[in-house]
Amino acid sequence: MIEVVRLFKCEGEGNIKAYADVQVAGEVIIKGLRVIAGESGLFVGMPANKSKKDGKYYDIVIFQGDSKKILEDAVLTAYKAE
């Protein structure tokens, strides 16, 4: 089960529309997810670090398969309800 425990909407015209923290299975809290407005609509960006080697951003936490869809649905539903 994935629960959004905090959602903070951002003001302004940038691509980042909100930040969210989620709790997974009542055990693990993941902080720093982002709701981003992309070319195809809203999507959820995972927390990431910038590599010193190549300057690219790499996700810190990776969800795969159905878990990723469940996470995105939970965060976007909470964002739209605010």
PDB file of N, CA, C and O in Angstrom:
ATOM      1  N   MET A   1       0.841  -1.179   0.000  1.00  0.00           N
ATOM      2  CA  MET A   1       0.000   0.000   0.000  1.00  0.00           C
ATOM      3  C   MET A   1       0.891   1.249   0.000  1.00  0.00           C
ATOM      4  O   MET A   1       1.889   1.314   0.717  1.00  0.00           O
ATOM      5  N   ILE A   2       0.521   2.210  -0.795  1.00  0.00           N
ATOM      6  CA  ILE A   2       1.268   3.465  -0.885  1.00  0.00           C
ATOM      7  C   ILE A   2       0.349   4.605  -0.459  1.00  0.00           C
ATOM      8  O   ILE A   2      -0.757   4.758  -0.978  1.00  0.00           O
ATOM      9  N   GLU A   3       0.827   5.404   0.497  1.00  0.00           N
ATOM     10  CA  GLU A   3       0.043   6.523   1.018  1.00  0.00           C
ATOM     11  C   GLU A   3       0.857   7.809   0.899  1.00  0.00           C
ATOM     12  O   GLU A   3       2.034   7.844   1.259  1.00  0.00           O
ATOM     13  N   VAL A   4       0.228   8.854   0.396  1.00  0.00           N
ATOM     14  CA  VAL A   4       0.882  10.164   0.333  1.00  0.00           C
ATOM     15  C   VAL A   4       0.759  10.789   1.717  1.00  0.00           C
ATOM     16  O   VAL A   4      -0.351  11.048   2.184  1.00  0.00           O
ATOM     17  N   VAL A   5       1.891  11.033   2.378  1.00  0.00           N
ATOM     18  CA  VAL A   5       1.867  11.583   3.729  1.00  0.00           C
ATOM     19  C   VAL A   5       2.084  13.096   3.744  1.00  0.00           C
ATOM     20  O   VAL A   5       1.785  13.754   4.740  1.00  0.00           O
ATOM     21  N   ARG A   6       2.601  13.649   2.651  1.00  0.00           N
ATOM     22  CA  ARG A   6       2.766  15.103   2.552  1.00  0.00           C
ATOM     23  C   ARG A   6       2.794  15.489   1.091  1.00  0.00           C
ATOM     24  O   ARG A   6       3.414  14.820   0.264  1.00  0.00           O
ATOM     25  N   LEU A   7       2.106  16.590   0.783  1.00  0.00           N
ATOM     26  CA  LEU A   7       2.129  17.121  -0.580  1.00  0.00           C
ATOM     27  C   LEU A   7       2.193  18.634  -0.469  1.00  0.00           C
ATOM     28  O   LEU A   7       1.365  19.250   0.202  1.00  0.00           O
ATOM     29  N   PHE A   8       3.176  19.231  -1.130  1.00  0.00           N
ATOM     30  CA  PHE A   8       3.357  20.675  -1.101  1.00  0.00           C
ATOM     31  C   PHE A   8       3.331  21.194  -2.528  1.00  0.00           C
ATOM     32  O   PHE A   8       4.234  20.908  -3.314  1.00  0.00           O
ATOM     33  N   LYS A   9       2.289  21.962  -2.864  1.00  0.00           N
ATOM     34  CA  LYS A   9       2.199  22.533  -4.210  1.00  0.00           C
ATOM     35  C   LYS A   9       3.133  23.729  -4.331  1.00  0.00           C
ATOM     36  O   LYS A   9       3.286  24.512  -3.394  1.00  0.00           O
ATOM     37  N   CYS A  10       3.752  23.856  -5.491  1.00  0.00           N
ATOM     38  CA  CYS A  10       4.682  24.946  -5.779  1.00  0.00           C
ATOM     39  C   CYS A  10       3.955  26.064  -6.517  1.00  0.00           C
ATOM     40  O   CYS A  10       3.119  25.815  -7.386  1.00  0.00           O
ATOM     41  N   GLU A  11       4.283  27.278  -6.160  1.00  0.00           N
ATOM     42  CA  GLU A  11       3.745  28.438  -6.855  1.00  0.00           C
ATOM     43  C   GLU A  11       4.680  28.787  -8.007  1.00  0.00           C
ATOM     44  O   GLU A  11       5.868  28.468  -7.967  1.00  0.00           O
ATOM     45  N   GLY A  12       4.149  29.433  -9.019  1.00  0.00           N
ATOM     46  CA  GLY A  12       5.001  29.882 -10.110  1.00  0.00           C
ATOM     47  C   GLY A  12       4.740  29.125 -11.395  1.00  0.00           C
ATOM     48  O   GLY A  12       3.815  28.318 -11.489  1.00  0.00           O
ATOM     49  N   GLU A  13       5.575  29.401 -12.381  1.00  0.00           N
ATOM     50  CA  GLU A  13       5.347  28.876 -13.717  1.00  0.00           C
ATOM     51  C   GLU A  13       6.336  27.792 -14.128  1.00  0.00           C
ATOM     52  O   GLU A  13       6.373  27.427 -15.303  1.00  0.00           O
ATOM     53  N   GLY A  14       7.136  27.266 -13.211  1.00  0.00           N
ATOM     54  CA  GLY A  14       8.102  26.225 -13.556  1.00  0.00           C
ATOM     55  C   GLY A  14       7.430  24.888 -13.833  1.00  0.00           C
ATOM     56  O   GLY A  14       6.220  24.745 -13.657  1.00  0.00           O
ATOM     57  N   ASN A  15       8.215  23.918 -14.265  1.00  0.00           N
ATOM     58  CA  ASN A  15       7.688  22.588 -14.576  1.00  0.00           C
ATOM     59  C   ASN A  15       7.342  21.784 -13.338  1.00  0.00           C
ATOM     60  O   ASN A  15       6.464  20.924 -13.397  1.00  0.00           O
ATOM     61  N   ILE A  16       8.009  22.039 -12.210  1.00  0.00           N
ATOM     62  CA  ILE A  16       7.704  21.308 -10.984  1.00  0.00           C
ATOM     63  C   ILE A  16       6.470  21.931 -10.350  1.00  0.00           C
ATOM     64  O   ILE A  16       6.466  23.110  -9.995  1.00  0.00           O
ATOM     65  N   LYS A  17       5.427  21.127 -10.213  1.00  0.00           N
ATOM     66  CA  LYS A  17       4.145  21.609  -9.703  1.00  0.00           C
ATOM     67  C   LYS A  17       3.942  21.293  -8.228  1.00  0.00           C
ATOM     68  O   LYS A  17       3.181  21.984  -7.551  1.00  0.00           O
ATOM     69  N   ALA A  18       4.617  20.245  -7.711  1.00  0.00           N
ATOM     70  CA  ALA A  18       4.477  19.884  -6.301  1.00  0.00           C
ATOM     71  C   ALA A  18       5.593  18.935  -5.894  1.00  0.00           C
ATOM     72  O   ALA A  18       6.226  18.290  -6.730  1.00  0.00           O
ATOM     73  N   TYR A  19       5.817  18.868  -4.579  1.00  0.00           N
ATOM     74  CA  TYR A  19       6.703  17.873  -3.980  1.00  0.00           C
ATOM     75  C   TYR A  19       5.849  16.988  -3.094  1.00  0.00           C
ATOM     76  O   TYR A  19       4.880  17.450  -2.493  1.00  0.00           O
ATOM     77  N   ALA A  20       6.210  15.711  -3.013  1.00  0.00           N
ATOM     78  CA  ALA A  20       5.428  14.773  -2.203  1.00  0.00           C
ATOM     79  C   ALA A  20       6.346  13.814  -1.463  1.00  0.00           C
ATOM     80  O   ALA A  20       7.445  13.495  -1.918  1.00  0.00           O
ATOM     81  N   ASP A  21       5.862  13.360  -0.302  1.00  0.00           N
ATOM     82  CA  ASP A  21       6.490  12.278   0.444  1.00  0.00           C
ATOM     83  C   ASP A  21       5.466  11.159   0.519  1.00  0.00           C
ATOM     84  O   ASP A  21       4.281  11.419   0.730  1.00  0.00           O
ATOM     85  N   VAL A  22       5.906   9.918   0.350  1.00  0.00           N
ATOM     86  CA  VAL A  22       4.991   8.777   0.391  1.00  0.00           C
ATOM     87  C   VAL A  22       5.487   7.752   1.403  1.00  0.00           C
ATOM     88  O   VAL A  22       6.681   7.645   1.681  1.00  0.00           O
ATOM     89  N   GLN A  23       4.523   6.999   1.948  1.00  0.00           N
ATOM     90  CA  GLN A  23       4.841   5.888   2.835  1.00  0.00           C
ATOM     91  C   GLN A  23       4.478   4.600   2.115  1.00  0.00           C
ATOM     92  O   GLN A  23       3.376   4.471   1.581  1.00  0.00           O
ATOM     93  N   VAL A  24       5.400   3.651   2.101  1.00  0.00           N
ATOM     94  CA  VAL A  24       5.213   2.389   1.390  1.00  0.00           C
ATOM     95  C   VAL A  24       5.045   1.270   2.410  1.00  0.00           C
ATOM     96  O   VAL A  24       5.900   1.067   3.271  1.00  0.00           O
ATOM     97  N   ALA A  25       3.930   0.546   2.302  1.00  0.00           N
ATOM     98  CA  ALA A  25       3.647  -0.615   3.156  1.00  0.00           C
ATOM     99  C   ALA A  25       3.691  -0.270   4.641  1.00  0.00           C
ATOM    100  O   ALA A  25       3.984  -1.134   5.468  1.00  0.00           O
ATOM    101  N   GLY A  26       3.403   0.978   4.985  1.00  0.00           N
ATOM    102  CA  GLY A  26       3.392   1.384   6.380  1.00  0.00           C
ATOM    103  C   GLY A  26       4.759   1.358   7.043  1.00  0.00           C
ATOM    104  O   GLY A  26       4.852   1.523   8.259  1.00  0.00           O
ATOM    105  N   GLU A  27       5.814   1.156   6.279  1.00  0.00           N
ATOM    106  CA  GLU A  27       7.147   0.957   6.842  1.00  0.00           C
ATOM    107  C   GLU A  27       8.181   1.989   6.385  1.00  0.00           C
ATOM    108  O   GLU A  27       8.949   2.493   7.203  1.00  0.00           O
ATOM    109  N   VAL A  28       8.207   2.303   5.102  1.00  0.00           N
ATOM    110  CA  VAL A  28       9.277   3.117   4.521  1.00  0.00           C
ATOM    111  C   VAL A  28       8.698   4.432   4.012  1.00  0.00           C
ATOM    112  O   VAL A  28       7.684   4.439   3.313  1.00  0.00           O
ATOM    113  N   ILE A  29       9.338   5.538   4.361  1.00  0.00           N
ATOM    114  CA  ILE A  29       8.918   6.842   3.843  1.00  0.00           C
ATOM    115  C   ILE A  29       9.953   7.295   2.818  1.00  0.00           C
ATOM    116  O   ILE A  29      11.155   7.303   3.085  1.00  0.00           O
ATOM    117  N   ILE A  30       9.462   7.670   1.650  1.00  0.00           N
ATOM    118  CA  ILE A  30      10.320   8.189   0.581  1.00  0.00           C
ATOM    119  C   ILE A  30       9.986   9.665   0.422  1.00  0.00           C
ATOM    120  O   ILE A  30       8.837  10.024   0.163  1.00  0.00           O
ATOM    121  N   LYS A  31      10.991  10.517   0.577  1.00  0.00           N
ATOM    122  CA  LYS A  31      10.798  11.962   0.528  1.00  0.00           C
ATOM    123  C   LYS A  31      11.329  12.519  -0.789  1.00  0.00           C
ATOM    124  O   LYS A  31      12.288  12.001  -1.361  1.00  0.00           O
ATOM    125  N   GLY A  32      10.691  13.574  -1.251  1.00  0.00           N
ATOM    126  CA  GLY A  32      11.226  14.316  -2.380  1.00  0.00           C
ATOM    127  C   GLY A  32      10.756  13.896  -3.758  1.00  0.00           C
ATOM    128  O   GLY A  32      11.429  14.181  -4.749  1.00  0.00           O
ATOM    129  N   LEU A  33       9.601  13.216  -3.849  1.00  0.00           N
ATOM    130  CA  LEU A  33       9.033  12.956  -5.172  1.00  0.00           C
ATOM    131  C   LEU A  33       8.534  14.280  -5.732  1.00  0.00           C
ATOM    132  O   LEU A  33       8.181  15.182  -4.972  1.00  0.00           O
ATOM    133  N   ARG A  34       8.503  14.403  -7.049  1.00  0.00           N
ATOM    134  CA  ARG A  34       8.068  15.648  -7.678  1.00  0.00           C
ATOM    135  C   ARG A  34       6.938  15.382  -8.657  1.00  0.00           C
ATOM    136  O   ARG A  34       6.967  14.396  -9.393  1.00  0.00           O
ATOM    137  N   VAL A  35       5.944  16.260  -8.666  1.00  0.00           N
ATOM    138  CA  VAL A  35       4.921  16.251  -9.712  1.00  0.00           C
ATOM    139  C   VAL A  35       5.411  17.246 -10.752  1.00  0.00           C
ATOM    140  O   VAL A  35       5.602  18.426 -10.459  1.00  0.00           O
ATOM    141  N   ILE A  36       5.614  16.753 -11.978  1.00  0.00           N
ATOM    142  CA  ILE A  36       6.221  17.562 -13.034  1.00  0.00           C
ATOM    143  C   ILE A  36       5.271  17.666 -14.221  1.00  0.00           C
ATOM    144  O   ILE A  36       4.659  16.677 -14.626  1.00  0.00           O
ATOM    145  N   ALA A  37       5.152  18.877 -14.777  1.00  0.00           N
ATOM    146  CA  ALA A  37       4.368  19.082 -15.997  1.00  0.00           C
ATOM    147  C   ALA A  37       5.300  18.862 -17.185  1.00  0.00           C
ATOM    148  O   ALA A  37       6.207  19.656 -17.432  1.00  0.00           O
ATOM    149  N   GLY A  38       5.064  17.776 -17.916  1.00  0.00           N
ATOM    150  CA  GLY A  38       5.868  17.464 -19.093  1.00  0.00           C
ATOM    151  C   GLY A  38       5.083  17.704 -20.366  1.00  0.00           C
ATOM    152  O   GLY A  38       3.950  18.182 -20.323  1.00  0.00           O
ATOM    153  N   GLU A  39       5.673  17.379 -21.482  1.00  0.00           N
ATOM    154  CA  GLU A  39       5.021  17.577 -22.781  1.00  0.00           C
ATOM    155  C   GLU A  39       3.749  16.747 -22.920  1.00  0.00           C
ATOM    156  O   GLU A  39       2.819  17.150 -23.618  1.00  0.00           O
ATOM    157  N   SER A  40       3.703  15.588 -22.259  1.00  0.00           N
ATOM    158  CA  SER A  40       2.537  14.696 -22.354  1.00  0.00           C
ATOM    159  C   SER A  40       1.629  14.796 -21.141  1.00  0.00           C
ATOM    160  O   SER A  40       0.761  13.943 -20.957  1.00  0.00           O
ATOM    161  N   GLY A  41       1.804  15.809 -20.313  1.00  0.00           N
ATOM    162  CA  GLY A  41       0.977  15.973 -19.123  1.00  0.00           C
ATOM    163  C   GLY A  41       1.785  15.765 -17.854  1.00  0.00           C
ATOM    164  O   GLY A  41       3.016  15.757 -17.878  1.00  0.00           O
ATOM    165  N   LEU A  42       1.070  15.597 -16.740  1.00  0.00           N
ATOM    166  CA  LEU A  42       1.724  15.446 -15.446  1.00  0.00           C
ATOM    167  C   LEU A  42       2.329  14.058 -15.290  1.00  0.00           C
ATOM    168  O   LEU A  42       1.773  13.061 -15.753  1.00  0.00           O
ATOM    169  N   PHE A  43       3.488  14.017 -14.622  1.00  0.00           N
ATOM    170  CA  PHE A  43       4.080  12.732 -14.254  1.00  0.00           C
ATOM    171  C   PHE A  43       4.820  12.903 -12.936  1.00  0.00           C
ATOM    172  O   PHE A  43       5.051  14.024 -12.483  1.00  0.00           O
ATOM    173  N   VAL A  44       5.192  11.776 -12.323  1.00  0.00           N
ATOM    174  CA  VAL A  44       5.871  11.790 -11.033  1.00  0.00           C
ATOM    175  C   VAL A  44       7.351  11.494 -11.244  1.00  0.00           C
ATOM    176  O   VAL A  44       7.716  10.482 -11.843  1.00  0.00           O
ATOM    177  N   GLY A  45       8.192  12.386 -10.746  1.00  0.00           N
ATOM    178  CA  GLY A  45       9.638  12.194 -10.796  1.00  0.00           C
ATOM    179  C   GLY A  45      10.137  11.707  -9.449  1.00  0.00           C
ATOM    180  O   GLY A  45       9.748  12.234  -8.407  1.00  0.00           O
ATOM    181  N   MET A  46      10.989  10.709  -9.472  1.00  0.00           N
ATOM    182  CA  MET A  46      11.539  10.148  -8.244  1.00  0.00           C
ATOM    183  C   MET A  46      12.689  11.019  -7.739  1.00  0.00           C
ATOM    184  O   MET A  46      13.275  11.780  -8.510  1.00  0.00           O
ATOM    185  N   PRO A  47      13.014  10.911  -6.441  1.00  0.00           N
ATOM    186  CA  PRO A  47      14.179  11.630  -5.928  1.00  0.00           C
ATOM    187  C   PRO A  47      15.426  11.199  -6.707  1.00  0.00           C
ATOM    188  O   PRO A  47      15.585  10.021  -7.028  1.00  0.00           O
ATOM    189  N   ALA A  48      16.301  12.149  -7.005  1.00  0.00           N
ATOM    190  CA  ALA A  48      17.474  11.843  -7.832  1.00  0.00           C
ATOM    191  C   ALA A  48      18.688  12.628  -7.352  1.00  0.00           C
ATOM    192  O   ALA A  48      18.565  13.682  -6.729  1.00  0.00           O
ATOM    193  N   ASN A  49      19.848  12.095  -7.656  1.00  0.00           N
ATOM    194  CA  ASN A  49      21.123  12.774  -7.400  1.00  0.00           C
ATOM    195  C   ASN A  49      21.806  13.063  -8.725  1.00  0.00           C
ATOM    196  O   ASN A  49      21.697  12.297  -9.682  1.00  0.00           O
ATOM    197  N   LYS A  50      22.517  14.189  -8.759  1.00  0.00           N
ATOM    198  CA  LYS A  50      23.278  14.547  -9.953  1.00  0.00           C
ATOM    199  C   LYS A  50      24.669  13.920  -9.868  1.00  0.00           C
ATOM    200  O   LYS A  50      25.365  14.055  -8.862  1.00  0.00           O
ATOM    201  N   SER A  51      25.053  13.245 -10.923  1.00  0.00           N
ATOM    202  CA  SER A  51      26.363  12.597 -10.990  1.00  0.00           C
ATOM    203  C   SER A  51      27.458  13.635 -11.210  1.00  0.00           C
ATOM    204  O   SER A  51      27.328  14.518 -12.058  1.00  0.00           O
ATOM    205  N   LYS A  52      28.525  13.523 -10.446  1.00  0.00           N
ATOM    206  CA  LYS A  52      29.675  14.411 -10.654  1.00  0.00           C
ATOM    207  C   LYS A  52      30.435  14.023 -11.915  1.00  0.00           C
ATOM    208  O   LYS A  52      31.116  14.850 -12.521  1.00  0.00           O
ATOM    209  N   LYS A  53      30.314  12.766 -12.302  1.00  0.00           N
ATOM    210  CA  LYS A  53      31.064  12.259 -13.449  1.00  0.00           C
ATOM    211  C   LYS A  53      30.515  12.775 -14.776  1.00  0.00           C
ATOM    212  O   LYS A  53      31.271  13.278 -15.607  1.00  0.00           O
ATOM    213  N   ASP A  54      29.192  12.652 -14.982  1.00  0.00           N
ATOM    214  CA  ASP A  54      28.624  13.024 -16.282  1.00  0.00           C
ATOM    215  C   ASP A  54      27.558  14.119 -16.214  1.00  0.00           C
ATOM    216  O   ASP A  54      27.027  14.522 -17.249  1.00  0.00           O
ATOM    217  N   GLY A  55      27.238  14.608 -15.011  1.00  0.00           N
ATOM    218  CA  GLY A  55      26.276  15.691 -14.868  1.00  0.00           C
ATOM    219  C   GLY A  55      24.824  15.286 -15.039  1.00  0.00           C
ATOM    220  O   GLY A  55      23.939  16.141 -14.999  1.00  0.00           O
ATOM    221  N   LYS A  56      24.559  13.998 -15.229  1.00  0.00           N
ATOM    222  CA  LYS A  56      23.184  13.518 -15.387  1.00  0.00           C
ATOM    223  C   LYS A  56      22.581  13.209 -14.024  1.00  0.00           C
ATOM    224  O   LYS A  56      23.293  12.980 -13.047  1.00  0.00           O
ATOM    225  N   TYR A  57      21.232  13.208 -13.982  1.00  0.00           N
ATOM    226  CA  TYR A  57      20.523  12.860 -12.760  1.00  0.00           C
ATOM    227  C   TYR A  57      20.138  11.386 -12.793  1.00  0.00           C
ATOM    228  O   TYR A  57      19.686  10.869 -13.816  1.00  0.00           O
ATOM    229  N   TYR A  58      20.326  10.713 -11.645  1.00  0.00           N
ATOM    230  CA  TYR A  58      19.985   9.298 -11.523  1.00  0.00           C
ATOM    231  C   TYR A  58      19.047   9.108 -10.336  1.00  0.00           C
ATOM    232  O   TYR A  58      19.296   9.625  -9.247  1.00  0.00           O
ATOM    233  N   ASP A  59      17.956   8.355 -10.557  1.00  0.00           N
ATOM    234  CA  ASP A  59      16.985   8.097  -9.501  1.00  0.00           C
ATOM    235  C   ASP A  59      17.646   7.395  -8.323  1.00  0.00           C
ATOM    236  O   ASP A  59      18.490   6.516  -8.498  1.00  0.00           O
ATOM    237  N   ILE A  60      17.249   7.799  -7.121  1.00  0.00           N
ATOM    238  CA  ILE A  60      17.734   7.172  -5.899  1.00  0.00           C
ATOM    239  C   ILE A  60      16.894   5.941  -5.583  1.00  0.00           C
ATOM    240  O   ILE A  60      17.414   4.921  -5.131  1.00  0.00           O
ATOM    241  N   VAL A  61      15.594   6.047  -5.825  1.00  0.00           N
ATOM    242  CA  VAL A  61      14.649   4.961  -5.557  1.00  0.00           C
ATOM    243  C   VAL A  61      14.010   4.566  -6.884  1.00  0.00           C
ATOM    244  O   VAL A  61      13.609   5.424  -7.669  1.00  0.00           O
ATOM    245  N   ILE A  62      13.920   3.265  -7.125  1.00  0.00           N
ATOM    246  CA  ILE A  62      13.344   2.788  -8.379  1.00  0.00           C
ATOM    247  C   ILE A  62      12.180   1.853  -8.090  1.00  0.00           C
ATOM    248  O   ILE A  62      12.333   0.857  -7.383  1.00  0.00           O
ATOM    249  N   PHE A  63      11.022   2.178  -8.639  1.00  0.00           N
ATOM    250  CA  PHE A  63       9.847   1.307  -8.594  1.00  0.00           C
ATOM    251  C   PHE A  63       9.684   0.716  -9.981  1.00  0.00           C
ATOM    252  O   PHE A  63       9.898   1.397 -10.984  1.00  0.00           O
ATOM    253  N   GLN A  64       9.304  -0.551 -10.036  1.00  0.00           N
ATOM    254  CA  GLN A  64       9.127  -1.198 -11.326  1.00  0.00           C
ATOM    255  C   GLN A  64       7.739  -1.815 -11.427  1.00  0.00           C
ATOM    256  O   GLN A  64       7.088  -2.081 -10.417  1.00  0.00           O
ATOM    257  N   GLY A  65       7.299  -2.036 -12.659  1.00  0.00           N
ATOM    258  CA  GLY A  65       6.044  -2.736 -12.925  1.00  0.00           C
ATOM    259  C   GLY A  65       4.834  -2.044 -12.333  1.00  0.00           C
ATOM    260  O   GLY A  65       4.707  -0.821 -12.399  1.00  0.00           O
ATOM    261  N   ASP A  66       3.941  -2.842 -11.748  1.00  0.00           N
ATOM    262  CA  ASP A  66       2.692  -2.326 -11.192  1.00  0.00           C
ATOM    263  C   ASP A  66       2.927  -1.351 -10.046  1.00  0.00           C
ATOM    264  O   ASP A  66       2.141  -0.423  -9.857  1.00  0.00           O
ATOM    265  N   SER A  67       3.990  -1.545  -9.281  1.00  0.00           N
ATOM    266  CA  SER A  67       4.273  -0.661  -8.147  1.00  0.00           C
ATOM    267  C   SER A  67       4.471   0.776  -8.601  1.00  0.00           C
ATOM    268  O   SER A  67       4.020   1.704  -7.929  1.00  0.00           O
ATOM    269  N   LYS A  68       5.132   0.971  -9.719  1.00  0.00           N
ATOM    270  CA  LYS A  68       5.358   2.326 -10.238  1.00  0.00           C
ATOM    271  C   LYS A  68       4.034   2.984 -10.610  1.00  0.00           C
ATOM    272  O   LYS A  68       3.828   4.159 -10.309  1.00  0.00           O
ATOM    273  N   LYS A  69       3.143   2.254 -11.254  1.00  0.00           N
ATOM    274  CA  LYS A  69       1.829   2.786 -11.647  1.00  0.00           C
ATOM    275  C   LYS A  69       1.008   3.138 -10.409  1.00  0.00           C
ATOM    276  O   LYS A  69       0.357   4.182 -10.373  1.00  0.00           O
ATOM    277  N   ILE A  70       1.035   2.272  -9.393  1.00  0.00           N
ATOM    278  CA  ILE A  70       0.297   2.527  -8.151  1.00  0.00           C
ATOM    279  C   ILE A  70       0.830   3.783  -7.474  1.00  0.00           C
ATOM    280  O   ILE A  70       0.052   4.602  -6.986  1.00  0.00           O
ATOM    281  N   LEU A  71       2.153   3.940  -7.440  1.00  0.00           N
ATOM    282  CA  LEU A  71       2.775   5.122  -6.846  1.00  0.00           C
ATOM    283  C   LEU A  71       2.365   6.385  -7.593  1.00  0.00           C
ATOM    284  O   LEU A  71       1.944   7.361  -6.972  1.00  0.00           O
ATOM    285  N   GLU A  72       2.482   6.377  -8.910  1.00  0.00           N
ATOM    286  CA  GLU A  72       2.117   7.547  -9.713  1.00  0.00           C
ATOM    287  C   GLU A  72       0.652   7.904  -9.534  1.00  0.00           C
ATOM    288  O   GLU A  72       0.317   9.079  -9.386  1.00  0.00           O
ATOM    289  N   ASP A  73      -0.230   6.905  -9.546  1.00  0.00           N
ATOM    290  CA  ASP A  73      -1.663   7.159  -9.365  1.00  0.00           C
ATOM    291  C   ASP A  73      -1.943   7.795  -8.009  1.00  0.00           C
ATOM    292  O   ASP A  73      -2.736   8.732  -7.921  1.00  0.00           O
ATOM    293  N   ALA A  74      -1.302   7.297  -6.948  1.00  0.00           N
ATOM    294  CA  ALA A  74      -1.523   7.836  -5.607  1.00  0.00           C
ATOM    295  C   ALA A  74      -1.082   9.291  -5.512  1.00  0.00           C
ATOM    296  O   ALA A  74      -1.800  10.124  -4.958  1.00  0.00           O
ATOM    297  N   VAL A  75       0.096   9.600  -6.051  1.00  0.00           N
ATOM    298  CA  VAL A  75       0.621  10.968  -5.965  1.00  0.00           C
ATOM    299  C   VAL A  75      -0.202  11.923  -6.829  1.00  0.00           C
ATOM    300  O   VAL A  75      -0.535  13.020  -6.381  1.00  0.00           O
ATOM    301  N   LEU A  76      -0.531  11.530  -8.047  1.00  0.00           N
ATOM    302  CA  LEU A  76      -1.303  12.420  -8.929  1.00  0.00           C
ATOM    303  C   LEU A  76      -2.727  12.614  -8.424  1.00  0.00           C
ATOM    304  O   LEU A  76      -3.287  13.699  -8.577  1.00  0.00           O
ATOM    305  N   THR A  77      -3.326  11.588  -7.827  1.00  0.00           N
ATOM    306  CA  THR A  77      -4.663  11.730  -7.240  1.00  0.00           C
ATOM    307  C   THR A  77      -4.623  12.726  -6.085  1.00  0.00           C
ATOM    308  O   THR A  77      -5.503  13.580  -5.976  1.00  0.00           O
ATOM    309  N   ALA A  78      -3.612  12.626  -5.222  1.00  0.00           N
ATOM    310  CA  ALA A  78      -3.473  13.568  -4.110  1.00  0.00           C
ATOM    311  C   ALA A  78      -3.234  14.982  -4.626  1.00  0.00           C
ATOM    312  O   ALA A  78      -3.775  15.939  -4.072  1.00  0.00           O
ATOM    313  N   TYR A  79      -2.437  15.125  -5.670  1.00  0.00           N
ATOM    314  CA  TYR A  79      -2.157  16.441  -6.250  1.00  0.00           C
ATOM    315  C   TYR A  79      -3.439  17.079  -6.788  1.00  0.00           C
ATOM    316  O   TYR A  79      -3.695  18.259  -6.546  1.00  0.00           O
ATOM    317  N   LYS A  80      -4.232  16.313  -7.504  1.00  0.00           N
ATOM    318  CA  LYS A  80      -5.459  16.846  -8.099  1.00  0.00           C
ATOM    319  C   LYS A  80      -6.520  17.149  -7.051  1.00  0.00           C
ATOM    320  O   LYS A  80      -7.392  17.986  -7.282  1.00  0.00           O
ATOM    321  N   ALA A  81      -6.460  16.475  -5.892  1.00  0.00           N
ATOM    322  CA  ALA A  81      -7.439  16.687  -4.824  1.00  0.00           C
ATOM    323  C   ALA A  81      -7.135  17.937  -4.004  1.00  0.00           C
ATOM    324  O   ALA A  81      -8.023  18.454  -3.327  1.00  0.00           O
ATOM    325  N   GLU A  82      -5.917  18.427  -4.051  1.00  0.00           N
ATOM    326  CA  GLU A  82      -5.518  19.613  -3.267  1.00  0.00           C
ATOM    327  C   GLU A  82      -6.160  20.868  -3.808  1.00  0.00           C
ATOM    328  O   GLU A  82      -5.938  21.955  -3.275  1.00  0.00           O
TER     329      GLU A  82
END
